[in-house]
């Protein structure tokens, strides 16, 4: 057993599970997406609604994993990455954030979530503020 066996086992389980998912979805007729789906995560909607939910579910928990890694200072390997690799990751992260905004109305940007947390607009303002604050500090220290 190595110290990475647990991680490797989780990655394998994720890959195997997704391969099973692809086996089901690959041959799914397009018209099935419009049909009702009884799974609770479809929220009374269609098969498409279920798949959209599953995609967002993955994204939410990916963020959760990164958040825990950050809190525990478990970002190994990032400390020795060169600037082009860091910029590529930074750009990818920003593009994913921008992508999450497409199609939203002003009303949706300002809607309070049920848990009373930040609105989407407040979240973006937070990102913009701290991005500028941190990079301006880096620039001033140069």
C-alpha positions as CSV (number, residue, x, y, z in Angstrom):
1,X,0.0,0.0,0.0
2,X,1.3,3.5,-0.9
3,X,0.1,6.7,0.5
4,X,-1.8,7.4,-2.7
5,X,-3.8,4.1,-2.8
6,X,-6.9,5.7,-1.4
7,X,-6.8,8.6,-3.9
8,X,-6.2,6.1,-6.8
9,X,-9.1,4.0,-5.6
10,X,-11.4,7.0,-5.6
11,X,-10.3,8.1,-9.0
12,X,-10.8,4.6,-10.4
13,X,-14.3,4.5,-8.9
14,X,-15.2,7.9,-10.4
15,X,-13.9,6.8,-13.8
16,X,-15.6,3.4,-13.6
17,X,-18.9,5.0,-12.6
18,X,-18.6,7.6,-15.4
19,X,-17.9,4.9,-17.9
20,X,-21.2,3.2,-16.8
21,X,-22.9,6.5,-17.2
22,X,-21.5,7.0,-20.7
23,X,-22.6,3.5,-21.6
24,X,-26.2,4.4,-20.7
25,X,-26.2,7.9,-22.2
26,X,-24.3,7.3,-25.4
27,X,-27.1,5.4,-27.0
28,X,-29.9,7.5,-25.3
29,X,-32.3,8.6,-28.0
30,X,-32.4,12.4,-28.3
31,X,-36.2,12.5,-27.8
32,X,-35.7,10.8,-24.4
33,X,-34.3,14.1,-23.1
34,X,-37.8,15.7,-23.5
35,X,-39.6,13.0,-21.6
36,X,-40.6,13.1,-17.9
37,X,-38.2,11.7,-15.4
38,X,-39.2,10.3,-12.1
39,X,-35.9,10.8,-10.3
40,X,-36.1,13.4,-7.5
41,X,-33.2,15.3,-8.9
42,X,-35.1,16.0,-12.1
43,X,-37.4,18.1,-9.8
44,X,-40.6,17.0,-11.6
45,X,-38.9,17.7,-15.0
46,X,-37.5,15.8,-17.9
47,X,-34.5,13.6,-18.4
48,X,-32.6,16.7,-19.6
49,X,-33.4,18.4,-16.3
50,X,-31.9,15.4,-14.5
51,X,-28.7,15.5,-16.6
52,X,-28.3,19.3,-16.1
53,X,-28.7,18.7,-12.4
54,X,-26.1,16.0,-12.4
55,X,-23.6,18.3,-14.2
56,X,-24.2,21.1,-11.7
57,X,-23.9,18.6,-8.9
58,X,-20.4,17.6,-10.1
59,X,-19.4,21.3,-10.4
60,X,-20.6,22.1,-6.9
61,X,-18.8,19.2,-5.3
62,X,-15.6,19.9,-7.3
63,X,-15.7,23.3,-5.7
64,X,-16.2,21.8,-2.4
65,X,-13.2,19.5,-2.8
66,X,-11.0,22.5,-3.8
67,X,-12.3,24.5,-0.9
68,X,-11.3,21.7,1.6
69,X,-7.9,21.4,-0.1
70,X,-7.4,25.1,0.3
71,X,-8.5,25.1,3.9
72,X,-6.1,22.3,4.7
73,X,-3.3,23.8,2.6
74,X,-3.3,20.6,0.4
75,X,-2.3,22.2,-2.9
76,X,0.9,20.2,-3.5
77,X,2.7,20.7,-6.7
78,X,1.2,24.2,-7.3
79,X,4.0,25.8,-5.3
80,X,6.6,24.9,-8.0
81,X,4.6,25.5,-11.2
82,X,5.9,28.1,-13.6
83,X,4.0,31.2,-14.6
84,X,2.6,29.9,-17.9
85,X,1.0,26.9,-16.2
86,X,-0.4,29.1,-13.4
87,X,-1.8,31.5,-15.9
88,X,-3.4,28.6,-17.9
89,X,-5.2,27.4,-14.7
90,X,-6.2,31.0,-13.8
91,X,-7.7,31.6,-17.2
92,X,-9.5,28.2,-17.2
93,X,-11.0,29.0,-13.7
94,X,-12.1,32.5,-14.9
95,X,-13.7,31.1,-18.0
96,X,-15.6,28.6,-16.0
97,X,-16.9,31.4,-13.8
98,X,-17.9,33.5,-16.8
99,X,-19.6,30.5,-18.4
100,X,-21.8,30.1,-15.3
101,X,-23.2,33.6,-15.9
102,X,-24.5,33.2,-19.4
103,X,-28.2,33.4,-19.8
104,X,-28.9,34.9,-16.4
105,X,-31.2,37.9,-16.0
106,X,-30.6,40.8,-13.6
107,X,-33.4,39.4,-11.4
108,X,-31.6,36.1,-11.3
109,X,-28.3,37.7,-10.6
110,X,-29.8,39.5,-7.5
111,X,-32.0,36.6,-6.2
112,X,-31.1,35.5,-2.7
113,X,-30.6,31.7,-2.4
114,X,-32.8,29.8,0.0
115,X,-30.0,29.5,2.5
116,X,-29.6,33.3,2.8
117,X,-26.2,33.2,1.3
118,X,-24.7,35.6,-1.3
119,X,-26.5,36.4,-4.5
120,X,-24.7,35.6,-7.8
121,X,-23.9,39.2,-8.3
122,X,-22.5,39.5,-4.7
123,X,-20.3,36.5,-5.4
124,X,-19.0,38.0,-8.6
125,X,-18.3,41.3,-6.8
126,X,-16.4,39.4,-4.2
127,X,-14.3,37.7,-6.8
128,X,-13.6,40.9,-8.6
129,X,-12.7,42.8,-5.5
130,X,-10.3,40.2,-4.2
131,X,-8.8,39.6,-7.6
132,X,-8.0,43.3,-8.0
133,X,-6.9,43.6,-4.4
134,X,-4.5,40.7,-4.5
135,X,-3.0,41.5,-7.9
136,X,-2.7,45.2,-7.1
137,X,-0.7,44.2,-4.0
138,X,1.5,41.9,-6.1
139,X,2.0,44.8,-8.6
140,X,2.9,47.3,-5.8
141,X,5.4,44.8,-4.3
142,X,7.2,44.4,-7.6
